[in-house]
Amino acid sequence: MAGTATAVTSGDAIPLLDDNGSGQYIKGRNNARDIRVGLLGALWQVDTDGFTTKPGIIAQPTDAGSLFVSGQVSPNQTVLIRKGRAIVARSGQGAYVFVSEQDQTVNMPAASGANFRTDVVCAAVGDLATFGGDAAHGPFWWVEQGALGGGVPATPTGMLKLAEVFRAANDNTISGEVVDKRSVTGLFGAINLVAGGDLAAAGTNWGQLRDTGSAIERWSGAVWQPIQDYGPGKLLGRVRRTTNLAYTNTETIGDNITFTPRTGRQYRIELNCGSYGGNNSPSAIQGRFRSVAGTGPITAGSTLRGQFIMPVPNGLSQGGSWHTITDASELGTSQITVGYSAQGTAGNTSGSLVGSAANHETTFSVTDVT
């Protein structure tokens, strides 16, 4: 082999032995930092710089409560932190594996008598061999107190935030004031579990996979794209009419369904009519699908998502089905309400969609068909 070798001055290889002084390469070389930066860094999910190990809890299906912080069953001035594992990253030193083998109780500092504040509960790893000023050597809990009357304090450098705890003035009983703020990490290239605030976080590397609890998604470099559902055609809502929907030449609003659309998904909005009728012949019903942000109500002025004409020969028809397909980019990512309406056309001054009559049920549904 011919060529020129240039040493990597700011790196290492694992495992590797060195010259013991007699020309024999039998002396141990690698240290703890090599393991953290080299081995763990190669195995675990990376952060946004593409190199640093991403910190977070190591959540498995059997311990979804890993390092979960809560008040006690009998509330007092302490919090309970469930057992679990996490990756804690420290600048220049790579990834430490944090392990807590049993649920532990942590004392919280007393509330102020003057004003409220917010405290932050963190997991940390002390390394006195490298950071002489650390508060401990090994895994420890840290409570960062917020400013009186102020906002949430910054998470100390090199620590993993687990929860925020609101502390009202003169209140040393902690119960529902704990807010879960854990992030999740996992093996590089594996399907990583996500929940809570992590659902809104961007991916850290192209092709990254995650399990949201309802779908498997892939990071495209710009957005999370669903690649697999746990079940095809997930029904998000269905309404069955128990009374007729009477309409005239004025638009009459029918039933509606509220749900939260998600980025990159498509939704089928469908009306199935057992029968419908009008008082003139020939006649027809003009139907529309409409939507509005939030929980409604749907009105005749709400955003139009689709429309259709239902001919009613001889004043009565034995039903039919009408639908439209829309996606989350059209609906938005916040909560939305969709509904349908009906009105008579020029030759049809009034009529109805039949509700609860036998074999003539009218239903309205929304299905995730991605």
Secondary structure as the mmCIF struct_conf table of DSSP 4:
data_model
#
loop_
_struct_conf.conf_type_id
_struct_conf.id
_struct_conf.beg_label_comp_id
_struct_conf.beg_label_asym_id
_struct_conf.beg_label_seq_id
_struct_conf.end_label_comp_id
_struct_conf.end_label_asym_id
_struct_conf.end_label_seq_id
TURN_TY1_P TURN_TY1_P1 THR A 9 SER A 10
BEND BEND1 ILE A 14 PRO A 15
STRN STRN1 LEU A 17 ASP A 19
BEND BEND2 GLY A 21 GLY A 23
STRN STRN2 TYR A 25 GLY A 28
HELX_RH_AL_P HELX_RH_AL_P1 ALA A 32 ASP A 34
HELX_RH_PI_P HELX_RH_PI_P1 ILE A 35 LEU A 40
HELX_RH_AL_P HELX_RH_AL_P2 GLY A 41 LEU A 43
STRN STRN3 TRP A 44 TRP A 44
HELX_LH_PP_P HELX_LH_PP_P1 GLN A 45 GLN A 45
STRN STRN4 VAL A 46 VAL A 46
TURN_TY1_P TURN_TY1_P2 THR A 48 ASP A 49
BEND BEND3 GLY A 50 THR A 52
STRN STRN5 THR A 53 THR A 53
HELX_LH_PP_P HELX_LH_PP_P2 LYS A 54 PRO A 55
STRN STRN6 GLY A 56 ILE A 58
TURN_TY1_P TURN_TY1_P3 PRO A 61 THR A 62
TURN_TY1_P TURN_TY1_P4 ALA A 64 LEU A 67
STRN STRN7 VAL A 69 GLY A 71
BEND BEND4 VAL A 73 SER A 74
STRN STRN8 ASN A 76 ASN A 76
BEND BEND5 GLN A 77 GLN A 77
STRN STRN9 THR A 78 ILE A 81
STRN STRN10 GLY A 84 ARG A 90
TURN_TY1_P TURN_TY1_P5 SER A 91 GLN A 93
STRN STRN11 GLY A 94 SER A 100
BEND BEND6 GLN A 102 GLN A 102
STRN STRN12 GLN A 104 ASN A 107
HELX_LH_PP_P HELX_LH_PP_P3 MET A 108 SER A 112
BEND BEND7 GLY A 113 ALA A 114
STRN STRN13 ARG A 117 GLY A 126
TURN_TY1_P TURN_TY1_P6 LEU A 128 THR A 130
TURN_TY1_P TURN_TY1_P7 GLY A 132 GLY A 133
BEND BEND8 ALA A 135 ALA A 135
BEND BEND9 HIS A 137 HIS A 137
STRN STRN14 GLY A 138 GLU A 144
HELX_LH_PP_P HELX_LH_PP_P4 GLN A 145 ALA A 147
TURN_TY1_P TURN_TY1_P8 LEU A 148 GLY A 149
HELX_LH_PP_P HELX_LH_PP_P5 VAL A 152 PRO A 156
TURN_TY1_P TURN_TY1_P9 THR A 157 GLY A 158
STRN STRN15 LEU A 160 ARG A 167
TURN_TY1_P TURN_TY1_P10 ALA A 169 ASN A 170
STRN STRN16 ILE A 174 ILE A 174
BEND BEND10 SER A 175 SER A 175
TURN_TY1_P TURN_TY1_P11 GLY A 176 GLU A 177
STRN STRN17 VAL A 178 ASP A 180
STRN STRN18 VAL A 184 THR A 185
STRN STRN19 LEU A 187 LEU A 187
TURN_TY1_P TURN_TY1_P12 PHE A 188 GLY A 189
BEND BEND11 ALA A 190 ALA A 190
STRN STRN20 ILE A 191 LEU A 193
HELX_RH_3T_P HELX_RH_3T_P1 GLY A 196 ALA A 200
BEND BEND12 ALA A 201 ALA A 201
HELX_LH_PP_P HELX_LH_PP_P6 ALA A 202 GLY A 203
BEND BEND13 THR A 204 ASN A 205
TURN_TY1_P TURN_TY1_P13 TRP A 206 GLY A 207
STRN STRN21 LEU A 209 ASP A 211
BEND BEND14 GLY A 213 SER A 214
STRN STRN22 ALA A 215 TRP A 219
BEND BEND15 GLY A 221 VAL A 223
STRN STRN23 TRP A 224 ASP A 229
BEND BEND16 TYR A 230 GLY A 233
STRN STRN24 LYS A 234 ARG A 240
BEND BEND17 THR A 242 THR A 243
STRN STRN25 LEU A 245 THR A 248
BEND BEND18 ASN A 249 THR A 250
STRN STRN26 THR A 252 PHE A 259
TURN_TY1_P TURN_TY1_P14 THR A 263 GLY A 264
STRN STRN27 GLN A 266 CYS A 273
BEND BEND19 GLY A 274 GLY A 274
STRN STRN28 TYR A 276 GLY A 278
BEND BEND20 ASN A 279 PRO A 282
STRN STRN29 SER A 283 ALA A 293
TURN_TY1_P TURN_TY1_P15 GLY A 294 THR A 295
TURN_TY1_P TURN_TY1_P16 ALA A 300 GLY A 301
BEND BEND21 SER A 302 SER A 302
STRN STRN30 THR A 303 VAL A 312
HELX_RH_3T_P HELX_RH_3T_P2 PRO A 313 GLY A 315
STRN STRN31 LEU A 316 SER A 317
STRN STRN32 GLY A 320 ASP A 327
HELX_RH_AL_P HELX_RH_AL_P3 ALA A 328 LEU A 331
BEND BEND22 THR A 333 SER A 334
STRN STRN33 ILE A 336 GLY A 344
TURN_TY1_P TURN_TY1_P17 ALA A 346 GLY A 347
BEND BEND23 THR A 349 THR A 349
STRN STRN34 SER A 350 LEU A 353
BEND BEND24 SER A 356 ALA A 357
TURN_TY1_P TURN_TY1_P18 ALA A 358 ASN A 359
STRN STRN35 THR A 363 ASP A 368
#
